[in-house]
């Protein structure tokens, strides 16, 4: 394997370190973890799992292989990390980990980055405005990041991400939907190898507006955009009521679903594939995948955290590298 994948360890008080340690209990060639060596060593001791740290001077340093071996690019915490206990002093550390992964991807030392969960609230408590990985990547890279979650049998992209529900309708514009749909269509082709992707689109309102009686956004905004996209050769179906679209009849035909907002699309996907689902950022000049869950502070250091989503995120990253030829 010629490519390297950066794996950020996320919030040090959460299950991110646990998942990384679990991941290396079997040989994992080509993975470069990013985090604090003392956090990893202490958490491995708490979990009772063997861990051999190979500290890297830089992203291109030689890697070691074998069970229990973690190739680690060191970043130092600002305060002692205690499993289950958030500390705003470590918020800058969490962002420094992300920055190291992004810079490694930009320099082509890494072919992709996989992110363990972080805690948005504690970063904001530290006085750092932060709404999520996707938005942070928007600031750090060119392009228009598009959040898509995937599990076996379902891909759901989001027109809007971390917005209060009262702000969603105002955010849904023709310009936004055109951009989002073109990105989704392009990346399904280039990163997933789907020659002619079929994209099914949710309406915004109940019953997709019921012909204008329950809202007009489907008539004034969504439908005109989809018609314009069809004229460009993009295969799109909708707008459809979300409670109709997320049924086997439609899902069997869809390569991806575009939901208008976070809690319209993700509850279905997480019910269908929790623990195997992956968060993927489209529309940026690097490959980024992530787990589908949060920091699970109550599970940190207990040995009960499930690394399934992290392993799925790594597998998705490998597949996307192969599809795009993005070897570092």
C-alpha positions in Angstrom: 0.0 0.0 0.0 1.6 3.3 -1.1 -0.9 5.7 0.4 -1.0 7.0 4.0 -4.2 7.9 5.8 -4.2 10.4 8.7 -6.5 9.4 11.6 -7.2 12.2 14.1 -7.8 11.0 17.7 -10.5 13.7 18.5 -11.5 14.9 21.9 -9.1 13.4 24.4 -11.7 12.9 27.1 -14.0 11.0 24.7 -13.8 7.6 23.0 -11.5 8.8 20.2 -8.3 7.5 21.8 -10.1 4.2 22.7 -11.1 3.7 19.1 -7.7 4.4 17.8 -6.1 1.9 20.2 -8.7 -0.7 19.3 -8.0 -0.2 15.6 -4.3 -1.1 15.9 -4.9 -4.4 17.8 -4.6 -5.9 14.4 -2.1 -4.8 11.8 -3.2 -1.6 10.0 -0.7 -0.6 7.3 -0.6 2.9 6.1 -2.4 4.6 9.0 -0.8 7.6 10.7 -2.6 8.5 14.0 -2.4 12.1 15.3 -2.6 12.8 19.0 -0.8 13.0 22.3 1.4 10.0 23.1 0.8 10.3 26.9 -3.0 10.2 26.3 -2.7 7.1 24.1 -0.4 5.3 26.6 -2.6 6.1 29.6 -5.8 5.1 27.8 -4.3 1.8 26.6 -3.3 1.0 30.2 -6.8 1.8 31.5 -8.3 -0.4 28.7 -5.8 -3.2 29.4 -4.8 -3.3 25.7 -1.2 -3.6 24.4 0.1 -0.6 22.6 3.5 0.0 20.9 3.9 3.7 19.9 6.1 4.6 17.0 6.5 8.4 17.2 7.0 10.1 13.9 9.1 13.2 13.4 6.9 14.3 10.4 4.1 12.8 8.2 6.7 11.2 5.9 8.7 9.4 8.6 9.1 5.6 8.2 6.2 3.6 9.5 6.3 0.3 11.5 3.8 -2.5 11.1 2.4 -5.2 13.2 -0.3 -5.9 15.8 -0.6 -3.3 18.6 1.7 -0.8 16.7 0.5 2.7 16.4 2.3 5.1 14.1 1.7 8.4 15.9 2.4 12.0 14.8 2.6 13.7 18.2 0.6 16.7 19.2 0.7 17.7 22.9 -2.4 18.3 25.1 -2.6 21.6 27.0 -4.0 20.0 30.1 -4.1 16.4 31.5 -6.8 14.4 29.7 -9.1 12.4 31.9 -11.5 9.9 30.3 -15.0 11.3 30.5 -14.1 14.7 31.8 -14.1 17.6 29.3 -11.6 20.4 29.7 -11.9 23.5 27.5 -8.1 23.9 27.9 -7.7 21.1 25.4 -9.9 22.7 22.7 -6.9 24.2 20.9 -5.2 20.7 21.0 -8.2 19.2 19.2 -8.1 21.8 16.5 -4.3 21.4 16.2 -4.8 17.7 15.4 -7.2 18.6 12.7 -4.8 21.2 11.3 -2.0 18.6 11.1 -4.2 16.2 9.2 -5.4 18.9 6.8 -1.9 20.2 6.2 -0.6 16.6 5.6 -3.3 16.1 2.9 -2.5 19.5 1.3 1.2 18.6 1.1 0.2 15.1 -0.3 1.9 13.4 2.7 -1.5 11.9 3.3 -3.9 10.6 0.7 -6.9 11.0 3.0 -7.9 11.9 6.6 -10.3 10.1 8.9 -11.6 11.9 12.0 -12.6 10.5 15.4 -15.3 12.5 17.2 -14.8 15.9 18.9 -17.0 17.9 21.2 -18.4 21.0 19.6 -19.7 22.4 22.9 -16.5 22.4 24.8 -14.6 24.1 21.9 -17.2 26.9 22.0 -16.9 27.0 25.8 -13.2 27.8 25.2 -14.2 30.9 23.3 -13.6 29.4 19.9 -16.6 29.6 17.5 -17.0 26.1 16.1 -20.0 24.3 14.5 -18.4 21.1 13.2 -15.8 19.4 11.1 -17.6 20.2 7.9 -17.7 23.9 8.5 -14.1 23.9 9.8 -12.9 22.2 6.6 -14.8 24.9 4.7 -12.6 27.5 6.3 -9.4 25.6 5.8 -9.9 24.5 2.2 -11.2 25.8 -1.1 -14.6 24.4 -2.3 -18.0 24.0 -0.8 -18.0 21.2 1.7 -21.1 18.9 1.4 -21.9 16.5 4.2 -22.9 13.0 3.2 -23.4 10.0 5.4 -23.3 6.5 4.1 -24.0 3.0 5.3 -24.6 -0.3 3.4 -27.6 0.4 1.1 -28.0 4.2 1.7 -26.3 7.5 1.1 -27.8 10.7 2.4 -26.4 14.2 1.6 -27.5 17.3 3.4 -28.4 20.6 1.7 -27.9 22.3 5.1 -25.9 21.0 8.1 -25.7 22.4 11.6 -28.4 25.1 11.5 -31.2 25.8 13.9 -34.5 24.5 12.4 -36.0 28.0 12.3 -33.2 29.1 9.9 -33.4 26.2 7.5 -36.1 27.5 5.2 -34.3 30.8 4.6 -31.1 28.9 3.8 -32.7 26.8 1.1 -32.1 28.9 -2.1 -31.8 28.1 -5.8 -28.1 29.0 -5.7 -27.4 26.7 -2.8 -29.3 23.7 -4.2 -27.7 24.1 -7.6 -24.2 24.1 -6.1 -25.0 21.2 -3.7 -26.5 19.0 -6.4 -23.7 19.6 -8.9 -21.1 18.7 -6.2 -23.1 15.6 -5.2 -23.4 14.4 -8.8 -19.7 15.1 -9.6 -18.4 13.3 -6.5 -20.6 10.3 -6.9 -19.0 9.9 -10.3 -15.4 10.7 -9.3 -15.1 9.3 -5.8 -17.6 6.4 -5.9 -17.4 5.4 -9.6 -21.1 5.8 -10.4 -21.3 6.8 -14.0 -24.9 8.1 -14.0 -25.9 8.6 -10.4 -29.6 8.8 -9.6 -30.3 11.4 -6.9 -33.6 11.5 -5.1 -34.5 14.8 -3.4 -36.6 15.4 -0.4 -39.1 18.2 -0.2 -38.7 20.7 2.6 -42.3 20.7 4.0 -44.6 17.9 5.1 -46.0 16.0 2.1 -43.5 18.0 -0.1 -45.8 21.1 0.4 -49.0 19.4 -0.6 -49.3 21.4 -3.8 -48.5 24.7 -2.0 -51.0 24.2 0.9 -48.2 23.3 3.4 -45.5 25.5 2.1 -44.3 26.8 -1.2 -40.6 26.1 -1.3 -41.1 23.0 -3.4 -42.8 25.1 -6.1 -40.8 28.2 -6.0 -37.3 26.8 -5.3 -36.7 23.1 -5.3 -38.7 22.0 -8.4 -37.2 24.7 -10.7 -33.7 23.7 -9.6 -34.3 20.1 -10.3 -35.7 20.8 -13.7 -32.7 22.9 -14.6 -30.4 20.1 -13.5 -32.3 17.6 -15.6 -31.6 19.8 -18.6 -27.9 19.5 -17.7 -28.1 15.7 -17.8 -28.2 15.1 -14.1 -30.7 12.3 -13.1 -32.7 13.6 -10.3 -36.1 12.7 -8.9 -38.3 14.9 -6.7 -39.1 16.7 -4.6 -40.7 13.9 -2.8 -42.1 13.7 0.7 -39.4 12.5 3.1 -41.7 10.0 4.7 -42.4 8.5 1.3 -38.8 8.7 -0.1 -37.3 6.7 2.7 -39.1 3.5 1.8 -37.7 0.5 0.0 -39.5 1.3 -3.3 -37.4 4.5 -3.7 -34.3 3.6 -1.8 -33.7 0.6 -4.1 -33.4 2.9 -7.1 -31.5 5.8 -5.5 -27.7 6.2 -5.5 -28.0 9.0 -3.1 -30.7 11.0 -1.2 -30.5 14.8 -0.8 -32.2 15.8 2.4 -33.0 19.5 3.1 -31.8 19.5 6.7 -29.9 17.5 9.3 -32.7 15.8 11.2 -34.7 15.0 8.0 -32.2 12.6 6.6 -29.9 11.4 9.3 -32.3 9.6 11.7 -33.2 7.2 9.0 -29.6 6.5 8.0 -28.4 6.1 11.6 -31.3 3.7 12.4 -30.4 1.7 9.3 -26.7 1.6 9.8 -25.5 2.9 13.2 -22.1 1.6 14.0 -21.4 0.9 10.3 -22.2 4.4 9.0 -19.6 6.9 7.8 -19.6 10.7 7.5 -18.0 11.8 4.3 -17.2 15.4 3.3 -17.7 16.0 -0.4 -16.9 19.1 -2.4 -13.4 19.7 -1.0 -9.9 19.0 -2.6 -9.1 16.2 -0.2 -10.7 12.9 1.0 -12.2 13.1 4.5 -14.3 10.5 6.2 -15.4 10.2 9.8 -17.3 8.2 12.4 -21.1 8.6 12.6 -21.3 9.2 16.3 -20.1 11.6 19.0 -17.6 11.5 21.8 -19.6 9.2 24.1 -17.9 10.5 27.3 -19.7 7.9 29.4 -18.0 5.1 27.5 -14.5 6.6 27.4 -12.0 4.3 29.2 -14.6 1.6 29.8 -13.7 -0.8 26.9 -17.3 -0.7 25.7 -16.8 1.7 22.8 -17.4 0.1 19.4 -14.8 0.8 16.7 -17.0 -0.4 13.9 -17.8 3.1 12.5 -14.1 4.1 12.6 -13.1 1.0 10.8 -15.8 1.6 8.2 -14.6 5.2 7.8 -11.0 3.9 7.2 -12.4 1.4 4.6 -14.3 4.1 2.8 -11.2 6.3 2.7 -9.2 3.4 1.2 -11.9 2.8 -1.5 -12.1 6.5 -2.4 -8.3 6.8 -2.7 -8.4 3.8 -5.1 -11.3 5.3 -7.1 -9.6 8.7 -7.4 -6.0 7.5 -7.7 -5.1 9.9 -4.9 -2.0 8.0 -3.7 0.3 10.3 -1.7 
